Amino acid sequence: MSQTNTTQNSMLTFFGSLGRWFLRTLESMGDAAVLSITSLTHLFAKPWQGKHIVIQLYALGVGSFVIIAITGAFTGMVLSLQGYYTLAKFGSESLLGSGVALAIIRELGPVLGAFMMVGRAGSSITAEIGIMRVTEQLDALQMMAINPKARVILPRIIAMIIALPILVTMFDIIGLVAGYIVGVELLGVNGGAFIGEMIAQVTPMDLYAGWVKAIGFGILIGVICTYMGYRATPTTEGVAKATTQAVVAGSVGVLVLDYILTSFFL
């Protein structure tokens, strides 16, 4: 009887902890949504934050180009290399171009690009806003009658939404060029067949799906990272924890949203 009670108590404790975690997660999601929406309502309010949006767009977009380019190049090279030896088993090497293009444009470009932005730009956003909280810069803005949501959160969300689709497009182009070089120049696939199959198989809907994913990921990353930084505990440990949570939540959120969006474009 004692062992049975112990097992039941353990199960109750487990499900109780799970339930509390779920409720806290829902609460955080609602808080993040409210914070982001109230921030975005200041988009066209005076004073307009265009200057700060451009500054953040440069910091997030231009600053992330190198890592996006490197990731895109090696992704295209690996896909072409692996795809060639897989298709060669069936005598279908001519389909290499369409395989590489569809994989990059529909899936790997948006997802890997989003991962790179979470790790490089998202963590920077969270840490920066968290440090502003620790050093009471956000409170100072309020004392000067400057809305911190409009000045700090809004420009970073808008910049992320604009920058990620552009970077994903660059990722796709660089990945396709790298895949062409490996497939045609190194492995001997016919260049006309590579490009011809790519043009024949890639449709405007594939491009549209990739851009929709990139925009969705941009919104998600911007909301999560700004929220984590804004609500971070004002200590060095709190900022470090918030940054880690932002990267984890952003990466998992990208995967979940990717599945949801992919199901609409099949």
N, C-alpha and C positions, 0 to 999 in steps of 0.2 A: 504493500500500500504506500509506504514511504517513497519507494522508487517511482511509483506511478505519479504521485503528487509532485515529485521533483521534475519529472519529464513534462508534466502539464504546466508547471510554473515556468520552466525554461521556454516552452512554446509560447506561453502568454507574454513573456518578456520579449521574445524575438518579434512576435507580431506587433506588440505594443511599440517597440523601437522602430519597426518598419512603418507603422502607421504615423508615428510622430515625424519621421523623416519625410514621408510623403506629404504631410500637411505643411511642414516647413518649406518644402520645395515648391508647393503650390503658392504659399504665401510669398516666397521670394520671386516667383514668376509674375505674380500679380503686381508686386511692388516694382519690379523692373519695367513692366509694361506701362504702369502709371507714370513712373519717372521719365521714361522715354517719350511717351505721348505728350506729357506736359512740357517737355523740352522742345519737341518738334513743333508745338504750337507757336513758338517764338520765331519760326523760320522767317516770316515776313514782317515781324514786328520791329519797330524802331527801338534802338539803333540796330540796323541790319548787320549781321555777323559775317558778311561776305569775305572780309579780309581774313578773319580767323579760319574760315572754311578753306580758303586758298592755302593758308599756312599749313593747316593740318593735311590737306590734300597732297602738298609737296612732301611733308614728313612721312606720311603713310604710303603714298604711291611711289614717288621717286625713290624714297629710301628703301623700298622693298623690291625694286626692280631687279637688282642683281641676284638675289636669292630666288626670285621667281624665274629668271632667265636660266639660271643653273639647273634648277629643278625641272623646268620644262625641257631643256636640252637632253638631260640624262634620261628623263621619262620617255621621250621619243626614241632615243637610241636603244634603250632596253626593250621597249615594245617592238621595235623593228627587228632587233636581234632575236628575241624570243619568238616573235610571231613568224619569222622566216623559217626557223627550224621546225616549228609546229606545222605550218602550212606545207612545207616541203615533203612531209610524210604522205600528204594526199595529192601532191602534184599541183598545188594551188598557190604557188608563189606570187602569181599575178594579183591575187587579192590582198596582198600585204598593205598596199596603200589605203584601201578602204577600211581594213581592220585597224590600222594605226590611227587613222583620222577619226573614226567613230569612237574609239576608246578614249582618245584624248578630248575630243570636242564635247561628247555627251557626259563623260564621267570623270576621268582623271584630271582634266584641266581645272574644272570648278572645284573639285574636292581637294586635290593637292595644293592648288592655289590658296584655297581657304585655310588649309592647315598651316601653310607657310605664313599667312597673314595673322593667324591666331598666335603663332609662336613668336613672330618678329614684331608685328605692330600691335596686336591685341594685348600682349603682356606689357608693352610699353605704355599703352593707354591706361591700363589698370594701375600700374606702378606710379605713373605721373599724377593721376588724379588722387591716388591714395596718399602720395607725399604732400600734395596740396592740402589734403585733409589734415595730415599730421602737423604741418607747419601753419595751419589756420589761414591759409590763403583764401579758401572758399568763404570763410567767415569775414575776411577782410573785404572781399568783393561785395558781400551783402552790406557791410558797413558803408561802402562807397556807393550804395544804391545800384549795384550792377548784379543782375540776376546770374548766379553761377550756372544755372541750368542752360541759359541761353549762351553764355560766354564759354563754358567748359564742355558741357555734354553735347549740345547741338552740333557744333562744328565737327566733332570727332565722329559722330554717327553719320552725318551727311558725307563727310570725306570718305569714310569706309564704304558707304553705299556706292559712291562714284568711282572710287579707286579700284575696288575688287573686280568689277566687270572689265575694266580696261586692262588690268594686270592679267586676268584670265585669258583675254583675247591675245595678249602678247605671249602668254604661256602656250596657247594653242599653236600660234604661228611658229614660234621657236621649236616647239616639240615636233611639228610636222616637217620643218626643214631638217632638223636633226635626224628624224626617222628616214627621210628621203636620202640623206647622205649615207647613212649606214646601209639602208636597203639597196640602193642603186649603186653607189660608188664602192662600197666595201663587199657587199654580198652578191652583186651582179644581177639584181632584179632589173627587168626592162623598165627604163624611166618612163616611157610612154604609158605602159600598162599601170605603173604605180600611180601616176597622176590621173590617168583616165578612169581607173576604178574609184579613185578618191572622189573625183567630180561626179561620177555616176551614182555613187551610193550615198554621199552626204547631201542631205536635203536641207532646205531652210528651217524645217522643224527641228532638226538636230542642232543647228546654230541657236535657234530660239530657246531650246531647252537648256543649253549651256549657259546662255545669258540670264535666263530666269533663275537658274540655280545660283549663279554668281551674285545676282542682286539679293536673293533671299539669304544667302550666306553673309553678305555684307551687312544686311539689317541685323541678322542674328548676332554676329560678332560685335558689331557696334553697340548693340543694346547690352549684351552680357558684360563686355569689358568695361564700359562706362559705369554700369550699375555696380559691378564688383568694386571698382575703385571709389565710387562715390559713397558707398555704404561700408567701406573698409573700416575696421577698428583703428582709431588714430594712434597706432603704435608701429614700430618697425616690424614687429612680429605680425601684426594685423595686416600690414601692407604686403608682406611676403606671402602670407596665407591667402589673401585675396587674389594676388597675382597667379598663384598656383591654381586656385579654384577657377579663375577666369579661363586659363588655358585648358584645363580639363573639361569644364562645362562647355566651352566654345567648341572644342574638338568633338565631344560626344554629340553636342547639338547639331553640328554640321553633318555627322553621319545619320542622325535621326531624320533631319530635314531632307537630306539627300534621298533617303528611301521614300519619304512621302512625296517629294516632287517627282522622282523617277516613276512612281506608280501612275502619275497623271500623264506622262509623256510616252508610255508604252503603247 
